[in-house]
């Protein structure tokens, strides 16, 4: 059974975005992949069933925080994936509204558990 809410997968490395989306699709989630900041705006405007945003910040720039603020204001939950542990990045992410910061490499069972808890 396909879950109804759409998951937006954001990242700057195409292969990482594709792999995460493929995994989530196999788990029954619908996904939309975006690889630039403007595409996030387009998704926010055109996808009323957006349930969760997954943001891989590796390779991105400081502009992502503006979009995190937009998600927080719209009450759309989001997760941040970070390439390494960083207290300052984690603090910034949480202050912008991230529900969790996960350090890669991801434990997929844990990820699915977090996604399910946020969408329920």
LINFEN-V38187 format. One line per field, one symbol per residue. ss: DSSP state (~ for helix, > for strand, _ for the rest). phi: phi as a letter, one per 30 degrees, with the letter a starting at -180 (. if undefined). A space follows every 10 residues. Layout:
BEGIN
ss->???
phi->???
END
This chain:
BEGIN
ss->_____>>>>> ___~~~~~~~ ~~~~~~___> >>>>__~~~~ ~~~~~~___> >>>>>>____ ___~~~~~~~ ~~~___>>>> >>____~~~~ ~~~~~____> >>>____~~~ ~~~~~~~~~_
phi->.dddddcccc accedddddd dddddddjcd bbcbbadddd eddddcbdcd caccccddid bddddddddd ddddicdbcc ccdadadddd ddddddjdda bccdddcddd eddddedddd
END
